[in-house]
Amino acid sequence: MTAIPQGRSRRTALTSALCAVVVAGAGLTGCSGDDPDAGTNGVGKLPPDKIQSRTRTAAASADAVHLSGNVVSNGRTYRLDMRLKADGGTGSVTSQGVTFGLLRVGKQLYLKANAEFWNHADGDGKGTGAAGKLDGKYVKVPQGDPAYKRFSGFTDKNVLLEGLLTLHGTLATDGHHEQSGLRTIRVTGDKGSGGTLDVCLEGTPYPLRLVRAGGAGTLTFSDWNKNFPLAEPEKTDTVDYGRQLPTS
């Protein structure tokens, strides 16, 4: 066996020790150009347009998802906390300091809110009229009512994700990151001005975090394919207001 020179042995030992320190301190996979995509689903090696296509396909194919964060639409900011699947969704929306619940089962949409919400909708501001009857109840929203078109999209998984998961401008990748303990590859549109999307590198390439273009909100996605109960509320908790909800 050829003897290793003592100086070389010391240098090798020192290099190994330094590498161990760097890996422990920075969470890196190695010290000399190790592949950051090793052990992943491989989408990090794809061109950015392919990554975006893969994650959109994965999202569309999933049975369920939990979506939370802010969306800016028509100058108004909505705080969403929704669980969605193919046949409906449930959760809460906060806008202008008022929080209300949404529940859609099939085509039937329900809106649940307190008297403050309905006072604003009714326009009287005195707790009279419809507000007292609708306070804390699941109110059926007629499909012909403007509120149905306005709010049902928040409960529609396919419509919501299709509209959100689009980056604008020239696509590029912006390194490896982490979201909720999972490794991601980040895709940007126009260096970030067109939005950024973090795509999971572990298992199915689901989208995990989206920063929308133009400051139009930030959303996180979790619990992909995790089922949840979805059923119409009890009749005793339901109010059928008629053909149209109270409006201002």
NUVEX-617427 format. One record per residue (C-alpha): y, z, x; residue in one letter; residue number from 0. Coordinates in steps of 0.02 Angstrom, whole numbers, plus 50000, padded with zeros to 5 digits. Layout:
<lumvos>
<lumvo><north>Y</north><up>Z</up><east>X</east><code>a</code><pos>NUM</pos></lumvo>
...
</lumvos>
This chain:
<lumvos>
<lumvo><north>50000</north><up>50000</up><east>50000</east><code>m</code><pos>0</pos></lumvo>
<lumvo><north>50172</north><up>49954</up><east>50067</east><code>t</code><pos>1</pos></lumvo>
<lumvo><north>50284</north><up>50104</up><east>50090</east><code>a</code><pos>2</pos></lumvo>
<lumvo><north>50451</north><up>50103</up><east>49998</east><code>i</code><pos>3</pos></lumvo>
<lumvo><north>50597</north><up>50139</up><east>50113</east><code>p</code><pos>4</pos></lumvo>
<lumvo><north>50669</north><up>50312</up><east>50082</east><code>q</code><pos>5</pos></lumvo>
<lumvo><north>50845</north><up>50244</up><east>50050</east><code>g</code><pos>6</pos></lumvo>
<lumvo><north>50782</north><up>50120</up><east>49921</east><code>r</code><pos>7</pos></lumvo>
<lumvo><north>50682</north><up>50257</up><east>49835</east><code>s</code><pos>8</pos></lumvo>
<lumvo><north>50836</north><up>50366</up><east>49820</east><code>r</code><pos>9</pos></lumvo>
<lumvo><north>50941</north><up>50222</up><east>49752</east><code>r</code><pos>10</pos></lumvo>
<lumvo><north>50807</north><up>50182</up><east>49622</east><code>t</code><pos>11</pos></lumvo>
<lumvo><north>50797</north><up>50363</up><east>49569</east><code>a</code><pos>12</pos></lumvo>
<lumvo><north>50987</north><up>50375</up><east>49557</east><code>l</code><pos>13</pos></lumvo>
<lumvo><north>50998</north><up>50215</up><east>49453</east><code>t</code><pos>14</pos></lumvo>
<lumvo><north>50864</north><up>50278</up><east>49333</east><code>s</code><pos>15</pos></lumvo>
<lumvo><north>50953</north><up>50444</up><east>49314</east><code>a</code><pos>16</pos></lumvo>
<lumvo><north>51121</north><up>50361</up><east>49279</east><code>l</code><pos>17</pos></lumvo>
<lumvo><north>51040</north><up>50245</up><east>49152</east><code>c</code><pos>18</pos></lumvo>
<lumvo><north>50964</north><up>50393</up><east>49061</east><code>a</code><pos>19</pos></lumvo>
<lumvo><north>51134</north><up>50478</up><east>49052</east><code>v</code><pos>20</pos></lumvo>
<lumvo><north>51218</north><up>50321</up><east>48984</east><code>v</code><pos>21</pos></lumvo>
<lumvo><north>51083</north><up>50293</up><east>48853</east><code>v</code><pos>22</pos></lumvo>
<lumvo><north>51089</north><up>50474</up><east>48795</east><code>a</code><pos>23</pos></lumvo>
<lumvo><north>51278</north><up>50480</up><east>48789</east><code>g</code><pos>24</pos></lumvo>
<lumvo><north>51315</north><up>50312</up><east>48711</east><code>a</code><pos>25</pos></lumvo>
<lumvo><north>51161</north><up>50276</up><east>48607</east><code>g</code><pos>26</pos></lumvo>
<lumvo><north>51130</north><up>50112</up><east>48699</east><code>l</code><pos>27</pos></lumvo>
<lumvo><north>50961</north><up>50027</up><east>48712</east><code>t</code><pos>28</pos></lumvo>
<lumvo><north>50968</north><up>50001</up><east>48900</east><code>g</code><pos>29</pos></lumvo>
<lumvo><north>51073</north><up>49979</up><east>49057</east><code>c</code><pos>30</pos></lumvo>
<lumvo><north>51042</north><up>49802</up><east>49114</east><code>s</code><pos>31</pos></lumvo>
<lumvo><north>51069</north><up>49681</up><east>48972</east><code>g</code><pos>32</pos></lumvo>
<lumvo><north>50932</north><up>49737</up><east>48852</east><code>d</code><pos>33</pos></lumvo>
<lumvo><north>50925</north><up>49633</up><east>48693</east><code>d</code><pos>34</pos></lumvo>
<lumvo><north>51025</north><up>49726</up><east>48557</east><code>p</code><pos>35</pos></lumvo>
<lumvo><north>50922</north><up>49633</up><east>48426</east><code>d</code><pos>36</pos></lumvo>
<lumvo><north>50755</north><up>49694</up><east>48492</east><code>a</code><pos>37</pos></lumvo>
<lumvo><north>50655</north><up>49775</up><east>48353</east><code>g</code><pos>38</pos></lumvo>
<lumvo><north>50773</north><up>49711</up><east>48217</east><code>t</code><pos>39</pos></lumvo>
<lumvo><north>50748</north><up>49584</up><east>48078</east><code>n</code><pos>40</pos></lumvo>
<lumvo><north>50822</north><up>49452</up><east>48192</east><code>g</code><pos>41</pos></lumvo>
<lumvo><north>50971</north><up>49398</up><east>48087</east><code>v</code><pos>42</pos></lumvo>
<lumvo><north>51090</north><up>49456</up><east>48224</east><code>g</code><pos>43</pos></lumvo>
<lumvo><north>51037</north><up>49305</up><east>48326</east><code>k</code><pos>44</pos></lumvo>
<lumvo><north>51082</north><up>49182</up><east>48188</east><code>l</code><pos>45</pos></lumvo>
<lumvo><north>51246</north><up>49087</up><east>48170</east><code>p</code><pos>46</pos></lumvo>
<lumvo><north>51371</north><up>49182</up><east>48060</east><code>p</code><pos>47</pos></lumvo>
<lumvo><north>51356</north><up>49061</up><east>47914</east><code>d</code><pos>48</pos></lumvo>
<lumvo><north>51167</north><up>49085</up><east>47913</east><code>k</code><pos>49</pos></lumvo>
<lumvo><north>51189</north><up>49274</up><east>47917</east><code>i</code><pos>50</pos></lumvo>
<lumvo><north>51305</north><up>49268</up><east>47767</east><code>q</code><pos>51</pos></lumvo>
<lumvo><north>51183</north><up>49155</up><east>47675</east><code>s</code><pos>52</pos></lumvo>
<lumvo><north>51036</north><up>49270</up><east>47712</east><code>r</code><pos>53</pos></lumvo>
<lumvo><north>51125</north><up>49426</up><east>47653</east><code>t</code><pos>54</pos></lumvo>
<lumvo><north>51186</north><up>49344</up><east>47492</east><code>r</code><pos>55</pos></lumvo>
<lumvo><north>51007</north><up>49288</up><east>47456</east><code>t</code><pos>56</pos></lumvo>
<lumvo><north>50941</north><up>49463</up><east>47492</east><code>a</code><pos>57</pos></lumvo>
<lumvo><north>51070</north><up>49543</up><east>47378</east><code>a</code><pos>58</pos></lumvo>
<lumvo><north>51034</north><up>49422</up><east>47236</east><code>a</code><pos>59</pos></lumvo>
<lumvo><north>50847</north><up>49454</up><east>47251</east><code>s</code><pos>60</pos></lumvo>
<lumvo><north>50860</north><up>49644</up><east>47248</east><code>a</code><pos>61</pos></lumvo>
<lumvo><north>50814</north><up>49734</up><east>47088</east><code>d</code><pos>62</pos></lumvo>
<lumvo><north>50949</north><up>49868</up><east>47102</east><code>a</code><pos>63</pos></lumvo>
<lumvo><north>51095</north><up>49929</up><east>47207</east><code>v</code><pos>64</pos></lumvo>
<lumvo><north>51222</north><up>50070</up><east>47216</east><code>h</code><pos>65</pos></lumvo>
<lumvo><north>51398</north><up>50005</up><east>47243</east><code>l</code><pos>66</pos></lumvo>
<lumvo><north>51548</north><up>50116</up><east>47281</east><code>s</code><pos>67</pos></lumvo>
<lumvo><north>51725</north><up>50094</up><east>47344</east><code>g</code><pos>68</pos></lumvo>
<lumvo><north>51889</north><up>50013</up><east>47296</east><code>n</code><pos>69</pos></lumvo>
<lumvo><north>51925</north><up>49842</up><east>47223</east><code>v</code><pos>70</pos></lumvo>
<lumvo><north>52100</north><up>49773</up><east>47200</east><code>v</code><pos>71</pos></lumvo>
<lumvo><north>52112</north><up>49648</up><east>47057</east><code>s</code><pos>72</pos></lumvo>
<lumvo><north>52269</north><up>49576</up><east>46976</east><code>n</code><pos>73</pos></lumvo>
<lumvo><north>52376</north><up>49704</up><east>47067</east><code>g</code><pos>74</pos></lumvo>
<lumvo><north>52275</north><up>49853</up><east>47004</east><code>r</code><pos>75</pos></lumvo>
<lumvo><north>52159</north><up>49961</up><east>47109</east><code>t</code><pos>76</pos></lumvo>
<lumvo><north>51992</north><up>50012</up><east>47036</east><code>y</code><pos>77</pos></lumvo>
<lumvo><north>51883</north><up>50146</up><east>47114</east><code>r</code><pos>78</pos></lumvo>
<lumvo><north>51702</north><up>50101</up><east>47076</east><code>l</code><pos>79</pos></lumvo>
<lumvo><north>51544</north><up>50205</up><east>47081</east><code>d</code><pos>80</pos></lumvo>
<lumvo><north>51413</north><up>50097</up><east>46997</east><code>m</code><pos>81</pos></lumvo>
<lumvo><north>51225</north><up>50078</up><east>46994</east><code>r</code><pos>82</pos></lumvo>
<lumvo><north>51175</north><up>49902</up><east>46948</east><code>l</code><pos>83</pos></lumvo>
<lumvo><north>51020</north><up>49802</up><east>46908</east><code>k</code><pos>84</pos></lumvo>
<lumvo><north>50976</north><up>49640</up><east>46821</east><code>a</code><pos>85</pos></lumvo>
<lumvo><north>50985</north><up>49702</up><east>46642</east><code>d</code><pos>86</pos></lumvo>
<lumvo><north>51139</north><up>49812</up><east>46656</east><code>g</code><pos>87</pos></lumvo>
<lumvo><north>51224</north><up>49952</up><east>46748</east><code>g</code><pos>88</pos></lumvo>
<lumvo><north>51301</north><up>50124</up><east>46736</east><code>t</code><pos>89</pos></lumvo>
<lumvo><north>51433</north><up>50223</up><east>46826</east><code>g</code><pos>90</pos></lumvo>
<lumvo><north>51617</north><up>50265</up><east>46830</east><code>s</code><pos>91</pos></lumvo>
<lumvo><north>51781</north><up>50175</up><east>46860</east><code>v</code><pos>92</pos></lumvo>
<lumvo><north>51946</north><up>50256</up><east>46905</east><code>t</code><pos>93</pos></lumvo>
<lumvo><north>52110</north><up>50165</up><east>46879</east><code>s</code><pos>94</pos></lumvo>
<lumvo><north>52288</north><up>50230</up><east>46877</east><code>q</code><pos>95</pos></lumvo>
<lumvo><north>52225</north><up>50408</up><east>46892</east><code>g</code><pos>96</pos></lumvo>
<lumvo><north>52110</north><up>50396</up><east>46740</east><code>v</code><pos>97</pos></lumvo>
<lumvo><north>51920</north><up>50394</up><east>46756</east><code>t</code><pos>98</pos></lumvo>
<lumvo><north>51805</north><up>50319</up><east>46625</east><code>f</code><pos>99</pos></lumvo>
<lumvo><north>51619</north><up>50283</up><east>46616</east><code>g</code><pos>100</pos></lumvo>
<lumvo><north>51537</north><up>50116</up><east>46589</east><code>l</code><pos>101</pos></lumvo>
<lumvo><north>51361</north><up>50083</up><east>46527</east><code>l</code><pos>102</pos></lumvo>
<lumvo><north>51287</north><up>49913</up><east>46489</east><code>r</code><pos>103</pos></lumvo>
<lumvo><north>51111</north><up>49889</up><east>46425</east><code>v</code><pos>104</pos></lumvo>
<lumvo><north>51073</north><up>49706</up><east>46400</east><code>g</code><pos>105</pos></lumvo>
<lumvo><north>51228</north><up>49632</up><east>46317</east><code>k</code><pos>106</pos></lumvo>
<lumvo><north>51287</north><up>49795</up><east>46239</east><code>q</code><pos>107</pos></lumvo>
<lumvo><north>51430</north><up>49876</up><east>46335</east><code>l</code><pos>108</pos></lumvo>
<lumvo><north>51484</north><up>50056</up><east>46308</east><code>y</code><pos>109</pos></lumvo>
<lumvo><north>51642</north><up>50140</up><east>46369</east><code>l</code><pos>110</pos></lumvo>
<lumvo><north>51652</north><up>50330</up><east>46383</east><code>k</code><pos>111</pos></lumvo>
<lumvo><north>51819</north><up>50415</up><east>46413</east><code>a</code><pos>112</pos></lumvo>
<lumvo><north>51920</north><up>50569</up><east>46370</east><code>n</code><pos>113</pos></lumvo>
<lumvo><north>52067</north><up>50582</up><east>46251</east><code>a</code><pos>114</pos></lumvo>
<lumvo><north>52192</north><up>50545</up><east>46390</east><code>e</code><pos>115</pos></lumvo>
<lumvo><north>52118</north><up>50372</up><east>46413</east><code>f</code><pos>116</pos></lumvo>
<lumvo><north>52117</north><up>50334</up><east>46228</east><code>w</code><pos>117</pos></lumvo>
<lumvo><north>52293</north><up>50402</up><east>46205</east><code>n</code><pos>118</pos></lumvo>
<lumvo><north>52352</north><up>50275</up><east>46331</east><code>h</code><pos>119</pos></lumvo>
<lumvo><north>52252</north><up>50136</up><east>46247</east><code>a</code><pos>120</pos></lumvo>
<lumvo><north>52313</north><up>50185</up><east>46074</east><code>d</code><pos>121</pos></lumvo>
<lumvo><north>52492</north><up>50195</up><east>46133</east><code>g</code><pos>122</pos></lumvo>
<lumvo><north>52537</north><up>50350</up><east>46034</east><code>d</code><pos>123</pos></lumvo>
<lumvo><north>52523</north><up>50474</up><east>46178</east><code>g</code><pos>124</pos></lumvo>
<lumvo><north>52506</north><up>50622</up><east>46060</east><code>k</code><pos>125</pos></lumvo>
<lumvo><north>52319</north><up>50647</up><east>46047</east><code>g</code><pos>126</pos></lumvo>
<lumvo><north>52317</north><up>50580</up><east>45870</east><code>t</code><pos>127</pos></lumvo>
<lumvo><north>52242</north><up>50423</up><east>45798</east><code>g</code><pos>128</pos></lumvo>
<lumvo><north>52080</north><up>50365</up><east>45877</east><code>a</code><pos>129</pos></lumvo>
<lumvo><north>52089</north><up>50477</up><east>46031</east><code>a</code><pos>130</pos></lumvo>
<lumvo><north>52015</north><up>50631</up><east>45951</east><code>g</code><pos>131</pos></lumvo>
<lumvo><north>51869</north><up>50537</up><east>45875</east><code>k</code><pos>132</pos></lumvo>
<lumvo><north>51827</north><up>50442</up><east>46034</east><code>l</code><pos>133</pos></lumvo>
<lumvo><north>51849</north><up>50584</up><east>46159</east><code>d</code><pos>134</pos></lumvo>
<lumvo><north>51689</north><up>50600</up><east>46264</east><code>g</code><pos>135</pos></lumvo>
<lumvo><north>51592</north><up>50477</up><east>46158</east><code>k</code><pos>136</pos></lumvo>
<lumvo><north>51505</north><up>50315</up><east>46205</east><code>y</code><pos>137</pos></lumvo>
<lumvo><north>51609</north><up>50185</up><east>46118</east><code>v</code><pos>138</pos></lumvo>
<lumvo><north>51530</north><up>50016</up><east>46082</east><code>k</code><pos>139</pos></lumvo>
<lumvo><north>51637</north><up>49877</up><east>46152</east><code>v</code><pos>140</pos></lumvo>
<lumvo><north>51629</north><up>49720</up><east>46043</east><code>p</code><pos>141</pos></lumvo>
<lumvo><north>51595</north><up>49562</up><east>46143</east><code>q</code><pos>142</pos></lumvo>
<lumvo><north>51750</north><up>49482</up><east>46069</east><code>g</code><pos>143</pos></lumvo>
<lumvo><north>51864</north><up>49624</up><east>46125</east><code>d</code><pos>144</pos></lumvo>
<lumvo><north>51972</north><up>49594</up><east>46281</east><code>p</code><pos>145</pos></lumvo>
<lumvo><north>51901</north><up>49754</up><east>46355</east><code>a</code><pos>146</pos></lumvo>
<lumvo><north>51727</north><up>49677</up><east>46357</east><code>y</code><pos>147</pos></lumvo>
<lumvo><north>51780</north><up>49535</up><east>46471</east><code>k</code><pos>148</pos></lumvo>
<lumvo><north>51886</north><up>49652</up><east>46576</east><code>r</code><pos>149</pos></lumvo>
<lumvo><north>51753</north><up>49785</up><east>46609</east><code>f</code><pos>150</pos></lumvo>
<lumvo><north>51581</north><up>49706</up><east>46585</east><code>s</code><pos>151</pos></lumvo>
<lumvo><north>51594</north><up>49621</up><east>46755</east><code>g</code><pos>152</pos></lumvo>
<lumvo><north>51590</north><up>49793</up><east>46837</east><code>f</code><pos>153</pos></lumvo>
<lumvo><north>51415</north><up>49816</up><east>46763</east><code>t</code><pos>154</pos></lumvo>
<lumvo><north>51347</north><up>49643</up><east>46805</east><code>d</code><pos>155</pos></lumvo>
<lumvo><north>51255</north><up>49645</up><east>46971</east><code>k</code><pos>156</pos></lumvo>
<lumvo><north>51244</north><up>49458</up><east>46996</east><code>n</code><pos>157</pos></lumvo>
<lumvo><north>51421</north><up>49417</up><east>46943</east><code>v</code><pos>158</pos></lumvo>
<lumvo><north>51496</north><up>49560</up><east>47042</east><code>l</code><pos>159</pos></lumvo>
<lumvo><north>51401</north><up>49528</up><east>47204</east><code>l</code><pos>160</pos></lumvo>
<lumvo><north>51424</north><up>49341</up><east>47195</east><code>e</code><pos>161</pos></lumvo>
<lumvo><north>51611</north><up>49364</up><east>47181</east><code>g</code><pos>162</pos></lumvo>
<lumvo><north>51622</north><up>49497</up><east>47316</east><code>l</code><pos>163</pos></lumvo>
<lumvo><north>51504</north><up>49440</up><east>47454</east><code>l</code><pos>164</pos></lumvo>
<lumvo><north>51610</north><up>49295</up><east>47514</east><code>t</code><pos>165</pos></lumvo>
<lumvo><north>51709</north><up>49292</up><east>47675</east><code>l</code><pos>166</pos></lumvo>
<lumvo><north>51855</north><up>49171</up><east>47690</east><code>h</code><pos>167</pos></lumvo>
<lumvo><north>51902</north><up>49060</up><east>47835</east><code>g</code><pos>168</pos></lumvo>
<lumvo><north>51809</north><up>49026</up><east>47996</east><code>t</code><pos>169</pos></lumvo>
<lumvo><north>51657</north><up>49138</up><east>48015</east><code>l</code><pos>170</pos></lumvo>
<lumvo><north>51610</north><up>49231</up><east>48174</east><code>a</code><pos>171</pos></lumvo>
<lumvo><north>51507</north><up>49380</up><east>48227</east><code>t</code><pos>172</pos></lumvo>
<lumvo><north>51593</north><up>49537</up><east>48291</east><code>d</code><pos>173</pos></lumvo>
<lumvo><north>51459</north><up>49636</up><east>48378</east><code>g</code><pos>174</pos></lumvo>
<lumvo><north>51330</north><up>49764</up><east>48330</east><code>h</code><pos>175</pos></lumvo>
<lumvo><north>51382</north><up>49918</up><east>48230</east><code>h</code><pos>176</pos></lumvo>
<lumvo><north>51308</north><up>50056</up><east>48123</east><code>e</code><pos>177</pos></lumvo>
<lumvo><north>51325</north><up>50099</up><east>47939</east><code>q</code><pos>178</pos></lumvo>
<lumvo><north>51245</north><up>50252</up><east>47860</east><code>s</code><pos>179</pos></lumvo>
<lumvo><north>51128</north><up>50271</up><east>48007</east><code>g</code><pos>180</pos></lumvo>
<lumvo><north>51070</north><up>50090</up><east>48003</east><code>l</code><pos>181</pos></lumvo>
<lumvo><north>51105</north><up>49958</up><east>48136</east><code>r</code><pos>182</pos></lumvo>
<lumvo><north>51211</north><up>49812</up><east>48077</east><code>t</code><pos>183</pos></lumvo>
<lumvo><north>51282</north><up>49648</up><east>48134</east><code>i</code><pos>184</pos></lumvo>
<lumvo><north>51463</north><up>49619</up><east>48081</east><code>r</code><pos>185</pos></lumvo>
<lumvo><north>51521</north><up>49450</up><east>48017</east><code>v</code><pos>186</pos></lumvo>
<lumvo><north>51706</north><up>49412</up><east>48002</east><code>t</code><pos>187</pos></lumvo>
<lumvo><north>51810</north><up>49280</up><east>47917</east><code>g</code><pos>188</pos></lumvo>
<lumvo><north>51961</north><up>49220</up><east>48017</east><code>d</code><pos>189</pos></lumvo>
<lumvo><north>51943</north><up>49363</up><east>48142</east><code>k</code><pos>190</pos></lumvo>
<lumvo><north>51945</north><up>49491</up><east>48002</east><code>g</code><pos>191</pos></lumvo>
<lumvo><north>52092</north><up>49430</up><east>47898</east><code>s</code><pos>192</pos></lumvo>
<lumvo><north>51966</north><up>49341</up><east>47787</east><code>g</code><pos>193</pos></lumvo>
<lumvo><north>51860</north><up>49497</up><east>47768</east><code>g</code><pos>194</pos></lumvo>
<lumvo><north>51718</north><up>49580</up><east>47863</east><code>t</code><pos>195</pos></lumvo>
<lumvo><north>51537</north><up>49609</up><east>47813</east><code>l</code><pos>196</pos></lumvo>
<lumvo><north>51411</north><up>49726</up><east>47895</east><code>d</code><pos>197</pos></lumvo>
<lumvo><north>51233</north><up>49663</up><east>47872</east><code>v</code><pos>198</pos></lumvo>
<lumvo><north>51081</north><up>49773</up><east>47896</east><code>c</code><pos>199</pos></lumvo>
<lumvo><north>50973</north><up>49734</up><east>48049</east><code>l</code><pos>200</pos></lumvo>
<lumvo><north>50829</north><up>49843</up><east>47992</east><code>e</code><pos>201</pos></lumvo>
<lumvo><north>50710</north><up>49775</up><east>47862</east><code>g</code><pos>202</pos></lumvo>
<lumvo><north>50788</north><up>49662</up><east>47732</east><code>t</code><pos>203</pos></lumvo>
<lumvo><north>50962</north><up>49599</up><east>47784</east><code>p</code><pos>204</pos></lumvo>
<lumvo><north>51057</north><up>49681</up><east>47642</east><code>y</code><pos>205</pos></lumvo>
<lumvo><north>51247</north><up>49696</up><east>47647</east><code>p</code><pos>206</pos></lumvo>
<lumvo><north>51297</north><up>49875</up><east>47685</east><code>l</code><pos>207</pos></lumvo>
<lumvo><north>51487</north><up>49872</up><east>47698</east><code>r</code><pos>208</pos></lumvo>
<lumvo><north>51620</north><up>49747</up><east>47646</east><code>l</code><pos>209</pos></lumvo>
<lumvo><north>51804</north><up>49746</up><east>47688</east><code>v</code><pos>210</pos></lumvo>
<lumvo><north>51883</north><up>49618</up><east>47573</east><code>r</code><pos>211</pos></lumvo>
<lumvo><north>52012</north><up>49491</up><east>47630</east><code>a</code><pos>212</pos></lumvo>
<lumvo><north>52195</north><up>49529</up><east>47606</east><code>g</code><pos>213</pos></lumvo>
<lumvo><north>52173</north><up>49716</up><east>47587</east><code>g</code><pos>214</pos></lumvo>
<lumvo><north>52083</north><up>49691</up><east>47421</east><code>a</code><pos>215</pos></lumvo>
<lumvo><north>51968</north><up>49841</up><east>47444</east><code>g</code><pos>216</pos></lumvo>
<lumvo><north>51822</north><up>49913</up><east>47541</east><code>t</code><pos>217</pos></lumvo>
<lumvo><north>51648</north><up>49933</up><east>47468</east><code>l</code><pos>218</pos></lumvo>
<lumvo><north>51484</north><up>50008</up><east>47527</east><code>t</code><pos>219</pos></lumvo>
<lumvo><north>51312</north><up>49959</up><east>47463</east><code>f</code><pos>220</pos></lumvo>
<lumvo><north>51161</north><up>50074</up><east>47465</east><code>s</code><pos>221</pos></lumvo>
<lumvo><north>50998</north><up>50116</up><east>47375</east><code>d</code><pos>222</pos></lumvo>
<lumvo><north>50944</north><up>49934</up><east>47375</east><code>w</code><pos>223</pos></lumvo>
<lumvo><north>50792</north><up>49911</up><east>47261</east><code>n</code><pos>224</pos></lumvo>
<lumvo><north>50796</north><up>50095</up><east>47211</east><code>k</code><pos>225</pos></lumvo>
<lumvo><north>50764</north><up>50096</up><east>47024</east><code>n</code><pos>226</pos></lumvo>
<lumvo><north>50861</north><up>50207</up><east>46903</east><code>f</code><pos>227</pos></lumvo>
<lumvo><north>50849</north><up>50243</up><east>46716</east><code>p</code><pos>228</pos></lumvo>
<lumvo><north>50951</north><up>50133</up><east>46601</east><code>l</code><pos>229</pos></lumvo>
<lumvo><north>50948</north><up>50165</up><east>46414</east><code>a</code><pos>230</pos></lumvo>
<lumvo><north>51066</north><up>50160</up><east>46266</east><code>e</code><pos>231</pos></lumvo>
<lumvo><north>51146</north><up>50328</up><east>46224</east><code>p</code><pos>232</pos></lumvo>
<lumvo><north>51093</north><up>50435</up><east>46078</east><code>e</code><pos>233</pos></lumvo>
<lumvo><north>51167</north><up>50382</up><east>45912</east><code>k</code><pos>234</pos></lumvo>
<lumvo><north>51248</north><up>50553</up><east>45893</east><code>t</code><pos>235</pos></lumvo>
<lumvo><north>51347</north><up>50518</up><east>46052</east><code>d</code><pos>236</pos></lumvo>
<lumvo><north>51396</north><up>50342</up><east>46001</east><code>t</code><pos>237</pos></lumvo>
<lumvo><north>51547</north><up>50277</up><east>45905</east><code>v</code><pos>238</pos></lumvo>
<lumvo><north>51557</north><up>50101</up><east>45836</east><code>d</code><pos>239</pos></lumvo>
<lumvo><north>51744</north><up>50075</up><east>45820</east><code>y</code><pos>240</pos></lumvo>
<lumvo><north>51726</north><up>49906</up><east>45738</east><code>g</code><pos>241</pos></lumvo>
<lumvo><north>51778</north><up>49732</up><east>45790</east><code>r</code><pos>242</pos></lumvo>
<lumvo><north>51912</north><up>49785</up><east>45913</east><code>q</code><pos>243</pos></lumvo>
<lumvo><north>51953</north><up>49939</up><east>46016</east><code>l</code><pos>244</pos></lumvo>
<lumvo><north>52124</north><up>50022</up><east>46004</east><code>p</code><pos>245</pos></lumvo>
<lumvo><north>52251</north><up>49934</up><east>46114</east><code>t</code><pos>246</pos></lumvo>
<lumvo><north>52427</north><up>49969</up><east>46167</east><code>s</code><pos>247</pos></lumvo>
</lumvos>
